Amino acid sequence: MIGPCLLNIDLNNFSIEARYDDELSRYRAKKRWESLLKDIYLLEPSTDFSIKSFSDPDRCFYYLKCAFKTQVGKFILQRMCAELNSPAIKTLKVAHYARFPEEVEPVSQTKPQKHFLLKLLQYFQTG
């Protein structure tokens, strides 16, 4: 049985941390986090964000930490957290399941809309 994921979003340090009960759940979550950030939000893995995994053998917990490095990555994190029930945050919470639960649909695989990219460009031009 897969336990719940404990997700901690730190907007001050621009990072997301998660704790899992087994190594397989952490592996699944890491793959889905990378896919979400690369394919949906068009972030570069080595430039915009980095995902590191580590474990605590004494407590048998497995951790993931995603740190957002660039301004684009930090902006995307703030946009994901802007809505209370954001589909992206729901996807991050259930990424460790073998299959997504029926009540939570994964983020659609469509490319970002044009107005989103224009708003992103305007944000960086004014700042």
PAPA-33443 format. One record per residue: chain; residue number from 1; z negated, y negated, x of N, C-alpha, C in turn. Coordinates in Angstrom, 2 decimals, decimal comma, always signed. Atoms other than C-alpha are relative to their C-alpha. Layout:
// residues N
+-------+--------+---------+---------+---------+---------+---------+---------+---------+---------+---------+
: balum : drenza :    n_zz :    n_yy :    n_xx :   ca_zz :   ca_yy :   ca_xx :    c_zz :    c_yy :    c_xx :
+-------+--------+---------+---------+---------+---------+---------+---------+---------+---------+---------+
:     A :    NUM :       Z :       Y :       X :       Z :       Y :       X :       Z :       Y :       X :
...
+-------+--------+---------+---------+---------+---------+---------+---------+---------+---------+---------+
//
This chain:
// residues 127
+-------+--------+---------+---------+---------+---------+---------+---------+---------+---------+---------+
: balum : drenza :    n_zz :    n_yy :    n_xx :   ca_zz :   ca_yy :   ca_xx :    c_zz :    c_yy :    c_xx :
+-------+--------+---------+---------+---------+---------+---------+---------+---------+---------+---------+
:     A :      1 :   +0,00 :   +1,18 :   +0,83 :   +0,00 :   +0,00 :   +0,00 :   +0,00 :   -1,25 :   +0,88 :
:     A :      2 :   -0,13 :   +1,23 :   -0,77 :   +0,93 :   -3,41 :   +1,30 :   -1,00 :   -1,01 :   -0,53 :
:     A :      3 :   +0,99 :   +1,00 :   +0,37 :   -1,83 :   -5,98 :   +1,31 :   +0,63 :   -1,37 :   -0,16 :
:     A :      4 :   -0,52 :   +1,34 :   +0,17 :   -1,44 :   -9,63 :   +0,48 :   +0,17 :   -0,71 :   +1,34 :
:     A :      5 :   -0,24 :   +0,81 :   -1,18 :   -0,11 :  -12,07 :   +3,02 :   -0,84 :   -1,27 :   -0,11 :
:     A :      6 :   +0,75 :   +1,25 :   -0,04 :   -2,41 :  -14,91 :   +4,00 :   +0,85 :   -1,01 :   +0,74 :
:     A :      7 :   -0,92 :   +0,99 :   -0,55 :   -0,17 :  -17,92 :   +4,58 :   -0,72 :   -1,32 :   +0,17 :
:     A :      8 :   +0,61 :   +1,29 :   -0,29 :   -1,35 :  -21,13 :   +6,21 :   +1,08 :   -0,95 :   +0,49 :
:     A :      9 :   -1,00 :   +0,99 :   -0,39 :   +0,95 :  -24,15 :   +6,35 :   -0,75 :   -1,22 :   +0,52 :
:     A :     10 :   +0,66 :   +1,12 :   -0,66 :   -0,20 :  -26,82 :   +8,79 :   +1,02 :   -1,12 :   +0,19 :
:     A :     11 :   -0,96 :   +1,10 :   -0,10 :   +1,73 :  -30,04 :   +8,21 :   -0,34 :   -0,98 :   +1,12 :
:     A :     12 :   +0,35 :   +0,88 :   -1,12 :   -0,19 :  -31,88 :  +10,94 :   +0,61 :   +0,50 :   +1,31 :
:     A :     13 :   -0,58 :   -0,58 :   -1,22 :   +1,02 :  -29,48 :  +13,65 :   +1,39 :   +0,56 :   -0,23 :
:     A :     14 :   -1,33 :   -0,48 :   +0,38 :   +4,26 :  -28,58 :  +11,82 :   +0,17 :   +1,48 :   +0,34 :
:     A :     15 :   -0,08 :   -1,44 :   -0,24 :   +3,65 :  -24,86 :  +11,81 :   -0,40 :   +0,78 :   -1,25 :
:     A :     16 :   +0,36 :   -0,93 :   +1,06 :   +3,32 :  -21,90 :   +9,47 :   -0,57 :   +1,23 :   +0,67 :
:     A :     17 :   +0,62 :   -1,21 :   -0,54 :   +0,99 :  -19,00 :  +10,20 :   -0,23 :   +0,98 :   -1,14 :
:     A :     18 :   +0,22 :   -1,04 :   +1,00 :   +0,69 :  -15,70 :   +8,37 :   -0,71 :   +1,18 :   +0,63 :
:     A :     19 :   +0,72 :   -1,18 :   -0,46 :   -1,58 :  -12,67 :   +8,67 :   +0,39 :   +1,19 :   -0,85 :
:     A :     20 :   -0,42 :   -1,23 :   +0,68 :   -0,49 :   -9,14 :   +7,81 :   -0,91 :   +1,15 :   +0,39 :
:     A :     21 :   +0,85 :   -1,15 :   -0,24 :   -2,28 :   -5,81 :   +7,61 :   +0,65 :   +1,09 :   +0,85 :
:     A :     22 :   -0,66 :   -1,01 :   -0,82 :   +0,35 :   -3,73 :   +9,40 :   +1,21 :   -0,60 :   +0,72 :
:     A :     23 :   -1,06 :   +0,49 :   -0,86 :   +3,07 :   -4,11 :  +11,98 :   +1,36 :   -0,02 :   -0,70 :
:     A :     24 :   -1,26 :   -0,05 :   +0,73 :   +5,92 :   -3,13 :   +9,67 :   +0,16 :   -1,21 :   -0,92 :
:     A :     25 :   -0,05 :   +1,19 :   +0,86 :   +5,07 :   -5,93 :   +7,24 :   +0,32 :   -1,24 :   +0,82 :
:     A :     26 :   -0,27 :   +1,15 :   -0,86 :   +5,06 :   -8,44 :  +10,08 :   +1,45 :   +0,00 :   +0,46 :
:     A :     27 :   -1,39 :   -0,11 :   -0,42 :   +8,44 :   -7,17 :  +11,28 :   +0,95 :   -0,44 :   -1,11 :
:     A :     28 :   -0,85 :   +0,39 :   +1,14 :   +9,99 :   -7,50 :   +7,81 :   -0,07 :   -1,51 :   -0,25 :
:     A :     29 :   +0,18 :   +1,43 :   +0,26 :   +8,52 :  -10,97 :   +7,36 :   +0,72 :   -0,84 :   +1,06 :
:     A :     30 :   -0,65 :   +0,76 :   -1,07 :   +9,81 :  -12,17 :  +10,73 :   +1,51 :   -0,06 :   -0,21 :
:     A :     31 :   -1,44 :   -0,04 :   +0,26 :  +13,36 :  -11,06 :   +9,91 :   +0,38 :   -0,90 :   -1,17 :
:     A :     32 :   -0,33 :   +0,82 :   +1,18 :  +13,27 :  -12,74 :   +6,49 :   -0,27 :   -1,47 :   +0,24 :
:     A :     33 :   +0,25 :   +1,41 :   -0,34 :  +11,73 :  -15,95 :   +7,86 :   +1,17 :   -0,54 :   +0,81 :
:     A :     34 :   -1,14 :   +0,44 :   -0,82 :  +14,49 :  -16,17 :  +10,48 :   +1,24 :   -0,18 :   -0,86 :
:     A :     35 :   -1,16 :   +0,09 :   +0,88 :  +17,14 :  -15,50 :   +7,85 :   -0,08 :   -1,23 :   -0,91 :
:     A :     36 :   +0,18 :   +1,17 :   +0,87 :  +15,72 :  -18,16 :   +5,51 :   +0,28 :   -1,29 :   +0,76 :
:     A :     37 :   -0,14 :   +1,25 :   -0,75 :  +15,56 :  -20,83 :   +8,20 :   +1,39 :   -0,17 :   +0,60 :
:     A :     38 :   -1,33 :   +0,09 :   -0,60 :  +18,90 :  -19,98 :   +9,83 :   +1,10 :   -0,14 :   -1,04 :
:     A :     39 :   -1,12 :   -0,09 :   +0,93 :  +21,11 :  -19,15 :   +6,86 :   -0,08 :   -1,01 :   -1,14 :
:     A :     40 :   +0,14 :   +0,91 :   +1,13 :  +19,70 :  -21,36 :   +4,11 :   -0,17 :   -1,44 :   +0,47 :
:     A :     41 :   +0,28 :   +1,37 :   -0,45 :  +18,37 :  -24,39 :   +5,98 :   +0,76 :   -0,40 :   +1,26 :
:     A :     42 :   -0,91 :   +0,27 :   -1,12 :  +20,86 :  -24,14 :   +8,89 :   -0,72 :   -0,51 :   +1,25 :
:     A :     43 :   +0,73 :   +0,37 :   -1,21 :  +18,24 :  -24,46 :  +11,63 :   +0,36 :   +0,96 :   +1,13 :
:     A :     44 :   -0,28 :   -0,83 :   -1,18 :  +18,86 :  -23,18 :  +15,16 :   -1,31 :   +0,64 :   +0,48 :
:     A :     45 :   +1,24 :   -0,69 :   -0,34 :  +16,30 :  -20,53 :  +16,19 :   -0,66 :   -0,46 :   +1,30 :
:     A :     46 :   +0,64 :   +0,38 :   -1,26 :  +15,74 :  -21,60 :  +19,78 :   -0,24 :   -1,50 :   +0,12 :
:     A :     47 :   +0,10 :   +1,45 :   -0,10 :  +16,12 :  -25,33 :  +19,25 :   -0,95 :   -0,60 :   -1,03 :
:     A :     48 :   +0,74 :   +0,64 :   +1,08 :  +14,65 :  -26,26 :  +15,87 :   -1,34 :   +0,67 :   -0,31 :
:     A :     49 :   +1,25 :   -0,70 :   +0,30 :  +11,98 :  -23,59 :  +15,45 :   -0,14 :   +1,23 :   +0,91 :
:     A :     50 :   +0,25 :   -1,25 :   -0,72 :  +10,37 :  -20,64 :  +17,19 :   -1,02 :   +0,81 :   -0,78 :
:     A :     51 :   +0,90 :   -0,91 :   +0,69 :   +8,71 :  -17,63 :  +15,62 :   -0,59 :   +0,95 :   +1,03 :
:     A :     52 :   +0,69 :   -0,88 :   -0,94 :   +6,12 :  -15,79 :  +17,68 :   -0,90 :   +0,94 :   -0,78 :
:     A :     53 :   +0,88 :   -0,98 :   +0,63 :   +4,28 :  -12,64 :  +16,75 :   -1,04 :   +0,46 :   +1,01 :
:     A :     54 :   +1,08 :   -0,49 :   -0,84 :   +0,95 :  -11,50 :  +18,11 :   -0,98 :   +0,77 :   -0,88 :
:     A :     55 :   +0,92 :   -0,84 :   +0,77 :   -1,84 :   -9,16 :  +17,09 :   -1,42 :   -0,12 :   +0,54 :
:     A :     56 :   +1,41 :   -0,04 :   -0,34 :   -5,60 :   -8,87 :  +17,11 :   -0,44 :   +1,47 :   -0,12 :
:     A :     57 :   +0,29 :   -1,44 :   +0,09 :   -6,38 :   -5,24 :  +18,02 :   -1,41 :   +0,31 :   -0,48 :
:     A :     58 :   +1,38 :   -0,25 :   +0,45 :  -10,11 :   -5,58 :  +17,30 :   -0,11 :   +0,04 :   -1,52 :
:     A :     59 :   +0,08 :   +0,09 :   +1,47 :   -9,56 :   -6,49 :  +13,66 :   +1,17 :   +0,69 :   -0,69 :
:     A :     60 :   -1,20 :   -0,66 :   +0,54 :   -6,22 :   -4,68 :  +13,19 :   +0,79 :   -0,94 :   -0,91 :
:     A :     61 :   -0,84 :   +0,96 :   +0,72 :   -4,43 :   -7,82 :  +11,99 :   +1,20 :   -0,36 :   +0,86 :
:     A :     62 :   -1,24 :   +0,37 :   -0,67 :   -0,91 :   -8,86 :  +12,85 :   +0,41 :   -1,37 :   -0,50 :
:     A :     63 :   -0,24 :   +1,41 :   +0,32 :   +0,12 :  -12,50 :  +12,94 :   +1,43 :   -0,42 :   +0,33 :
:     A :     64 :   -1,25 :   +0,70 :   -0,28 :   +3,28 :  -14,58 :  +12,79 :   -0,30 :   -1,49 :   +0,03 :
:     A :     65 :   +0,15 :   +1,45 :   -0,04 :   +3,45 :  -18,21 :  +13,80 :   +1,37 :   -0,61 :   +0,23 :
:     A :     66 :   -1,27 :   +0,71 :   -0,09 :   +6,47 :  -20,41 :  +13,22 :   -0,31 :   -1,47 :   +0,30 :
:     A :     67 :   +0,21 :   +1,39 :   -0,39 :   +6,44 :  -23,73 :  +15,05 :   +1,33 :   -0,74 :   -0,09 :
:     A :     68 :   -1,19 :   +0,82 :   +0,14 :   +8,95 :  -26,43 :  +14,16 :   -0,01 :   -1,04 :   +1,11 :
:     A :     69 :   -0,02 :   +0,81 :   -1,22 :  +10,04 :  -28,32 :  +17,28 :   +0,69 :   -1,36 :   -0,17 :
:     A :     70 :   -0,79 :   +1,23 :   +0,08 :  +12,68 :  -30,92 :  +16,41 :   -0,31 :   -0,76 :   -1,29 :
:     A :     71 :   +0,20 :   +0,83 :   +1,20 :  +12,69 :  -33,72 :  +13,85 :   +0,66 :   +0,64 :   -1,22 :
:     A :     72 :   -0,68 :   -0,66 :   +1,12 :  +15,17 :  -31,78 :  +11,72 :   -0,87 :   +1,14 :   -0,54 :
:     A :     73 :   +0,87 :   -1,10 :   +0,42 :  +12,89 :  -28,74 :  +11,66 :   -1,25 :   -0,49 :   -0,73 :
:     A :     74 :   +1,20 :   +0,56 :   +0,63 :   +9,85 :  -30,87 :  +10,82 :   +0,32 :   -0,56 :   -1,39 :
:     A :     75 :   -0,41 :   +0,54 :   +1,30 :  +11,76 :  -32,57 :   +8,01 :   +0,22 :   +1,13 :   -1,01 :
:     A :     76 :   -0,23 :   -1,15 :   +0,88 :  +12,81 :  -29,19 :   +6,57 :   -1,33 :   +0,59 :   -0,46 :
:     A :     77 :   +1,32 :   -0,50 :   +0,40 :   +9,18 :  -28,01 :   +6,60 :   -0,63 :   -0,90 :   -1,06 :
:     A :     78 :   +0,55 :   +0,92 :   +1,00 :   +8,10 :  -31,13 :   +4,72 :   +0,74 :   +0,13 :   -1,33 :
:     A :     79 :   -0,78 :   -0,18 :   +1,24 :  +10,92 :  -30,62 :   +2,19 :   -0,39 :   +1,31 :   -0,71 :
:     A :     80 :   +0,40 :   -1,28 :   +0,61 :   +9,90 :  -26,98 :   +1,65 :   -1,36 :   -0,13 :   -0,68 :
:     A :     81 :   +1,36 :   +0,14 :   +0,53 :   +6,29 :  -28,04 :   +1,02 :   -0,12 :   -1,11 :   -1,03 :
:     A :     82 :   +0,06 :   +1,13 :   +0,93 :   +7,17 :  -31,02 :   -1,19 :   -0,29 :   +0,47 :   -1,43 :
:     A :     83 :   +0,23 :   -0,54 :   +1,34 :   +7,24 :  -28,89 :   -4,34 :   -1,13 :   +1,02 :   +0,07 :
:     A :     84 :   +1,13 :   -0,91 :   +0,01 :   +4,15 :  -26,94 :   -5,30 :   +0,44 :   +1,46 :   -0,12 :
:     A :     85 :   -0,51 :   -1,36 :   +0,19 :   +6,08 :  -23,85 :   -6,44 :   +1,42 :   +0,12 :   +0,55 :
:     A :     86 :   -1,31 :   -0,04 :   -0,64 :   +8,99 :  -24,09 :   -4,03 :   +0,47 :   +1,45 :   +0,17 :
:     A :     87 :   -0,50 :   -1,36 :   -0,21 :  +11,24 :  -21,00 :   -3,93 :   -0,08 :   +0,43 :   +1,47 :
:     A :     88 :   +0,08 :   -0,33 :   -1,42 :  +11,21 :  -21,17 :   -0,13 :   -1,41 :   +0,46 :   +0,37 :
:     A :     89 :   +1,38 :   -0,38 :   -0,29 :   +7,40 :  -21,00 :   +0,02 :   -0,31 :   +1,35 :   -0,64 :
:     A :     90 :   +0,19 :   -1,30 :   +0,63 :   +7,40 :  -18,12 :   -2,46 :   +0,66 :   +1,11 :   +0,81 :
:     A :     91 :   -0,70 :   -0,98 :   -0,83 :   +9,93 :  -16,32 :   -0,27 :   -0,79 :   +0,29 :   +1,27 :
:     A :     92 :   +0,82 :   -0,22 :   -1,19 :   +7,73 :  -16,85 :   +2,81 :   -1,22 :   +0,86 :   -0,31 :
:     A :     93 :   +1,21 :   -0,76 :   +0,37 :   +4,73 :  -15,41 :   +0,95 :   +0,28 :   +1,47 :   -0,25 :
:     A :     94 :   -0,30 :   -1,39 :   +0,34 :   +6,47 :  -12,22 :   -0,19 :   +1,03 :   +0,63 :   +0,94 :
:     A :     95 :   -1,01 :   -0,49 :   -0,93 :   +8,74 :  -11,71 :   +2,83 :   -0,33 :   +1,36 :   +0,59 :
:     A :     96 :   +0,40 :   -1,26 :   -0,62 :   +6,76 :   -8,68 :   +3,99 :   +0,19 :   +1,21 :   -0,90 :
:     A :     97 :   -0,23 :   -1,12 :   +0,89 :   +7,53 :   -6,55 :   +0,94 :   +1,32 :   +0,69 :   +0,35 :
:     A :     98 :   -1,24 :   -0,73 :   -0,24 :  +10,15 :   -3,82 :   +1,27 :   +1,11 :   -0,51 :   -0,93 :
:     A :     99 :   -0,91 :   +0,63 :   +0,97 :  +11,79 :   -5,25 :   -1,86 :   -0,72 :   -1,17 :   -0,60 :
:     A :    100 :   +0,62 :   +1,16 :   +0,61 :  +11,20 :   -8,61 :   -3,42 :   -0,48 :   +0,36 :   -1,40 :
:     A :    101 :   +0,47 :   -0,23 :   +1,36 :   +9,04 :   -8,48 :   -6,56 :   +0,92 :   -0,67 :   -1,02 :
:     A :    102 :   -0,90 :   +0,52 :   +1,03 :  +10,87 :   -9,13 :   -9,80 :   -0,36 :   -1,41 :   -0,44 :
:     A :    103 :   +0,39 :   +1,32 :   +0,48 :   +8,84 :  -12,21 :  -10,66 :   +0,36 :   -1,13 :   +0,97 :
:     A :    104 :   -0,37 :   +1,01 :   -0,98 :   +9,83 :  -14,00 :   -7,45 :   +1,39 :   +0,30 :   +0,50 :
:     A :    105 :   -1,36 :   -0,20 :   -0,47 :  +13,51 :  -14,39 :   -6,77 :   +0,15 :   -0,64 :   +1,37 :
:     A :    106 :   -0,21 :   +0,61 :   -1,30 :  +14,58 :  -15,00 :   -3,17 :   +0,88 :   -1,24 :   -0,12 :
:     A :    107 :   -0,81 :   +1,21 :   -0,01 :  +16,20 :  -18,30 :   -2,28 :   +1,46 :   +0,41 :   -0,02 :
:     A :    108 :   -1,40 :   -0,37 :   +0,11 :  +19,86 :  -18,21 :   -3,20 :   +0,71 :   -0,15 :   +1,34 :
:     A :    109 :   -0,73 :   -0,01 :   -1,26 :  +22,33 :  -17,57 :   -0,40 :   +1,13 :   -1,01 :   +0,03 :
:     A :    110 :   -1,04 :   +1,02 :   -0,01 :  +24,47 :  -20,59 :   -1,21 :   -0,30 :   -1,02 :   +1,08 :
:     A :    111 :   +0,16 :   +1,03 :   -1,02 :  +25,05 :  -23,29 :   +1,35 :   -0,67 :   -1,23 :   -0,63 :
:     A :    112 :   +0,63 :   +1,21 :   +0,54 :  +23,06 :  -26,53 :   +0,99 :   +1,04 :   -0,92 :   -0,61 :
:     A :    113 :   -0,93 :   +0,89 :   +0,67 :  +24,62 :  -29,05 :   -1,30 :   +0,27 :   -1,24 :   +0,84 :
:     A :    114 :   -0,44 :   +1,13 :   -0,79 :  +26,43 :  -32,06 :   +0,05 :   -1,00 :   -1,15 :   -0,04 :
:     A :    115 :   +0,93 :   +1,13 :   +0,10 :  +23,92 :  -34,60 :   -1,25 :   -1,25 :   +0,22 :   +0,83 :
:     A :    116 :   +1,15 :   -0,28 :   -0,85 :  +21,11 :  -32,85 :   +0,63 :   +0,30 :   -0,38 :   +1,44 :
:     A :    117 :   -0,36 :   +0,34 :   -1,38 :  +22,95 :  -33,20 :   +3,93 :   +0,17 :   -1,51 :   +0,18 :
:     A :    118 :   -0,12 :   +1,46 :   -0,09 :  +23,74 :  -36,85 :   +3,17 :   -1,37 :   -0,66 :   +0,04 :
:     A :    119 :   +1,36 :   +0,54 :   -0,03 :  +20,07 :  -37,56 :   +2,45 :   -0,65 :   +0,25 :   +1,35 :
:     A :    120 :   +0,54 :   -0,32 :   -1,31 :  +19,14 :  -35,83 :   +5,68 :   +0,57 :   -0,94 :   +1,06 :
:     A :    121 :   -0,66 :   +0,92 :   -0,94 :  +21,65 :  -37,95 :   +7,61 :   -0,55 :   -1,42 :   -0,16 :
:     A :    122 :   +0,54 :   +1,32 :   +0,25 :  +20,39 :  -41,15 :   +5,97 :   -1,44 :   -0,10 :   +0,49 :
:     A :    123 :   +1,38 :   +0,00 :   -0,46 :  +16,79 :  -40,20 :   +6,80 :   -0,06 :   -0,25 :   +1,50 :
:     A :    124 :   +0,04 :   +0,16 :   -1,46 :  +17,56 :  -39,95 :  +10,51 :   +0,65 :   -1,29 :   +0,47 :
:     A :    125 :   -0,62 :   +1,27 :   -0,38 :  +19,75 :  -43,06 :  +10,58 :   -0,97 :   -1,17 :   -0,21 :
:     A :    126 :   +0,93 :   +1,10 :   +0,26 :  +16,99 :  -45,25 :   +9,09 :   -1,23 :   +0,09 :   +0,89 :
:     A :    127 :   +1,22 :   -0,18 :   -0,80 :  +14,18 :  -43,79 :  +11,23 :   +0,26 :   -0,11 :   +1,42 :
+-------+--------+---------+---------+---------+---------+---------+---------+---------+---------+---------+
//
